[in-house]
Amino acid sequence: MLAGTWLSGCEVALFVLITASVHAGMGSERRVSEVCAKCYLDGAPILVRIDQAGRIAAVERPSGCPDGLDLYVAPGLIDNQVNGYAGVSFAEDTLKVEDVRRATQALWKVGVTTYVPTLITAPQQTLVHSLRTLAKAMREPDIALSVRGFHLEGPYISPEDGYRGAHVRQWVRAPNWEEFEELYRAADGKILEISLAPEVPGGLDFAARCAQMGLVVALAHHNAPAEVIHKAADNGARLATHLGNGCANLIHRHDNPLWPQLADDRLMISIIVDGFHLRADAVRTFYKVKGPERTILVSDVIALAGLPPGQYEHGGRTLVVDPAGVVRYPEQNVLAGAARPLSADVANMMRITGCSLADAIHMASRNPARLLGFQDLGEILPGKRADLILFRLNEDGLEIEKTIIAGRVVYSRREE
Ligand SMILES: [Zn+2]
């Protein structure tokens, strides 16, 4: 899958490290009954009591915490767009359940407690294999803690250069319901979200059918005219996926997909705030329009995330991991995905827009939970599942000290 013999060594080392840190993490001895730390909402102490079922039983506001106030506590991060991580790509003919476990455990280390494995445009048989494997992985209790379903980004997107982004043209196709049904069956009905281009033949009807089935319909990699975008929202589209990306470098100043997606209040937006995918002023502008209630941060990380800088053969393309932390696709002069985890985007968002930690966490946890209908996640409230992260805040992001899922510690930095 990836180039370079040293890489397989790197993957093995990573695997051993992660396994060692979380193996004990699934045992009952890792259960926690309470957490006291600085609350992400206001920085004041908060005591979270957790019941035996791993739910938040009560939330109190003590005057201090027994271990001091070195750490913040926040709901675990929810990443709506993860193509792969730690050397694992989800859209692969060779994907195995163990690969999904490896990516999941690596994501726990960076504070992601729930994520939506995302499959970009690929041959039908690859998508079928990947979805079958992901559905099988979800039957494993540890993986099921973090994965509730999948995001299909493509293959029903624009074939045009620029709008197509780094998706391989050969596998881009027009919406086909029979084909989609095969994917849906392979996924065991667990496709939660589909990102598509509404202007392609049959796109609007397809969007309506998906929305009627209860899927989150998102607009992505498209060059739809304004009226088609608004019609897609009429038909149930709810999100503009990674707004400002999946778009040609040169666009018409009036007739482009950005304005209508910003203007239509029915569409939330997801944005990649890794410092590369969007300029700072675009992030500020998008945020001013959509606000902290309708903006979602996504990482869009790919398998190369976290690997050393260099050139890699990946998914039929030659990609370059830039030393600064982004993946480029030089042949099309576009970005091919991100290399920094969602926790980095949270700190970037605060730095770029001046938003509070509370709002940045809402955009990386509460808002995606609402979009996806995960009613038990995304906030620290009685009755919610005790998915918590303990962290320090610094320039590079959130330095994760501990990750807790359903009241159990699944990652602890000190034990590495
Ligand atoms: Zn994309």
Boltz pocket constraint, residues with backbone or C-beta under 6 A from the ligand:
constraints:
  - pocket:
      binder: B
      contacts: [[A, 153], [A, 165], [A, 220], [A, 221], [A, 242], [A, 246]]
      max_distance: 6.0
